[in-house]
Amino acid sequence: MAELLYLYGIATAGKNNESFSDLIGIDGEHPLFTIGFEDCMAVVCRLDESDYGEEILEKKTKQLEWIQEKAFHHHETLLKLRERTNIVPMKLFTIYQSENRLSDVVQAHREEWNELLTEIAGKEEWNLKIYCDPDRLRGNIEKNHPDVLKKREDIAGMSQGMQYLQKKKLDGWIDQVVEEEQLTFSKQMHDTWNGWADRFMEKKIWKKDVTGKTEEMSWNGAYLISSENVETFLELVTEANDRHRESGWKIEVTGPWPAYHFVTLSKSEV
């Protein structure tokens, strides 16, 4: 029976090719192992072609439950690998027909991958999301914003007809202030956090129907942080969360993750 190779990632060269044999591969049967090269190693597992060949895989990837299970395994395995080695993570279902084909690809892109390994060595990826309760933020602005208080005072001295028009105008202006405050707050937080990061990547802002939350997402970013700065970074996030929670802000931090957002493989499609 023909066997394929499933590639989890390219790792910094190690001495023991069996160091990951306690981890089981994506098929639930074959253990992980490494294939060593001059200055890096491929972390792989074997797959039966009868179960993971191109045509079979194309059919299976249309099954939502199956693909979710495999995506979870891929991610969890990369998390375990990241705890034990420096690794450039590969995409789900990066599969090679033979060890020779894998070797050709590694040799062609070894220099690029080694540069990435050097860049992410001793660093961790952390993801940060800022959520806002717009109603609570609006209430805060209505009660405390000096311009709002002044405008309300001015409106109180107007005729009823003018009051109605000016109140409508004020409501629209407050909506604008809420939006501006979301942008300003997110930028201020990001500027503080980014001072402790080696790199960052701004990610897509998701709507509530995707996040499943009642709050609106106002910031989504990934930060690559040196291990010695992680503790301070997380303390800053915790302090900001505690300080601004009552004003309608919530900050979520997750990690450490494999450096998914900082290993651009555009030059080396695998």
N, C-alpha and C positions, 0 to 999 in steps of 0.2 A: 504494500500500500504506500503510495507516494506521500511524502511529508512536506509541509510548508514551514516557514519560520515567521512567527509573529514578533514584531519588533516593538518593545515598550519604549526604549530610548537608548541614547548613546551616553555612556557614563565615563567618568575619569578612570583610566586604567587601574585595575586592581590585580593583586597577586593570586587570588583564589577564584578560579572559574566556577566553583560550586557554591559560592557564598550566598546565592539566592535560591538554592535548591529547596528551601523550606517553603517557598512561595509557589502556589499552584497557578498554572496558566489559565487563559481565558476560556479554554474548553473544559475546565474543571478536572483535568486528568494529568496533563504533562507539567512537570515542574519547570520553573525558570532556570536558565543557565546563561553564561556569558560566552561570547566569542571575542577573544582578545585580538587587538590590532597593536600597532607600534606604540601609540600613546593614548589610546581610548579603547573602550570595549562596548559591544552591542549586548544589551540585555534582551533576551529572547525566550520564547518557548516554542515547542514543536506543535504542529497542528496536522490532523489528518486531512488530506485534500478532499476526501469523500464528504467531509463535513464543512469544510471552509474554502473549497474551490470557488473560483470567480462566479460561476453560474449559481451554485448553491447559496453563496453569500448574498448575491443580489436578491434572491427570493427571501432569505431570512431577514434581511434588513428592512423589509416591508412589514415585518411583524413588530408592532410597537413595544409589546411587553418584552420580547426577546432582545431588542436593541437597547432598551432601558437597562436590562439586567447586565448586558455586556459592557455598556458605557459605565455603569457603576463599578463593575469589576476593574475596568481599565483605570479609572480614576483612583480607586482605593489602592490598587497595586502600585501606581505611581507615587501615591502618598507614602507607602511603606518603603519604596525604593529611595525616595527623597530623604528619609530619615537615616538611611544607611550609606548613601553615596551621592556624589554630585552628578546630576543627570539632566540631559536635554530631553524633555518628554516628546514623544511622537503622537500623532493623531490616532484616534480609534481606527482599528483595522488597517494598520500598516503591515502588510504581509508580503513576503518574498517567496518565490518559487524554489529557491535553493540557496545554500550557503555561498556559492560562487556569485550569485546575483547580488546578495547582500554585501559581500566583500567588494564588489565593483562599485556599489553606491557609496559605501563607507570610504573607500580609497579616493573616490572622486570629490567627496565633500569633507574629508577628514580635517583639513585645515580650518574650514569654516566652523565645523562643530567644536573643534578644540578651542577656537576663539570664544565661542559661546560658553563653553565649560569654564574657561578662565574668567569670563565676565560675570557669571552667576555664582562662582565659588564663594562660599562663606556668606551667602546672601539668601534671604527668604522673601517669597512673594506674599503680601497681605492685601486683601481686598477690603475696601471701605465704601459703605453706602450711607448717604444722609437722607433721612425721611423727615417730612414736615407735615404737621397737622395744620392745614391752612386756616381752618376756623379758629383754632386757638391762637395762631399767629395774628390773624386779623383782629381778634378780640384784644390782644395785647397792644396792637398798633392803635386801635380805636381809643383805648383807655390812656395810653402813655405817650403817643407820638405828639410832640409839641405843635407841629403844623396842623394836625387834626384838631387838637384842642382849640387852637386859635381860630381855625375856620368855623368850628361849631359855635364859638363865642360870637363871631361875626354874623353867622346865619341867624342866631337867636334874636338879633336886633332888626331883622328884615321883615317885610310883609309876609303873610301866609303863602301867597302865590310864589314869591321869590324864594321863600324857605323851601318849598317843595322842589323847585328846580335846582337850587343850590345843594340840597341834600342828595339828590340823584347824582349830581356832578361830583359831590364829595365821595359817594359810594364808589363811583368809577375810579376816582383818584386813589382811594384806599386799595382797590383791587390791584392797581398798578404798583403801589408801594409794597404790597405783599409779594408780588412777583419779583420786584427789585431786591427785596430783603432776602428772598430765597437764593438769588444769584450771589448777592454780596456775602451772605453768611457762608455759603458753600465755598466761595473763593477764599475767604479768610481762613476757613478750616484747612482747605487744601494747601494754601501757602505755608501754614504752620507745619503740617505733616510732611510736605514735600521737602522741607528743610532738613529732614532726617533721612530722606530716601536717596538712593543712588540714581534711580530712574522711576518714572511713573508713566502710566498710560490711562488716559481718560476713556471710560467705557460708556456704552449706550445707557441712556436714562429710560427705564422701563415704566410703563403705565400701570395703574392699579389692577387692571384686569389680568396682567401678567404676574405681578408680584403677589397678588392676593391680599395685599395690605390695605387698610383704610387710609393710611397716610400716603402722601405723594413723595415719590423719589425726586430729590433735587441734586444729588451727586452720586456718581458711581466711578470709582477709580481703583486701579491696581498699582501697588507700590513695591519696588524691589529695594529691600533694606538690608544693610549689613547686620550680621547677627549681633554684634556688640551694641547696635542702636535700637534693637527691637524692643527691649524693656522700656526705654524712654519713650519710644514711639507709642506703645500701647498705653503707657501712663497718660500721655497727652490726650489720647482718644478718650480714655475713661473720664478724665477730668472735664473734658469738653461735654461729654454726654451728661454727666452729673450737673454741670453748671447750666446747661441750656434745656434740660428736659422739661422744666415747668413752662418754658416759653413755646413749647410745641415741637421741639426738635428731638430726633432719635438717631443715633449713630450706630451702625452695625459694622463690626470688624470680624473678618474670618481669615483663617490661615493657621500655620503657614502652608502654602501650596507649592507644588512644583512650579517652576517659573514659566507657566503657560504663556503669559503675555509678553515675555521678554526674550523669547527664542525664535526670532523671525527666520523661517526656513524658506523664504520666497525664492532664494537662489538655488535651493536644493530640494525640489519637490520629490518626495519619497513615495 
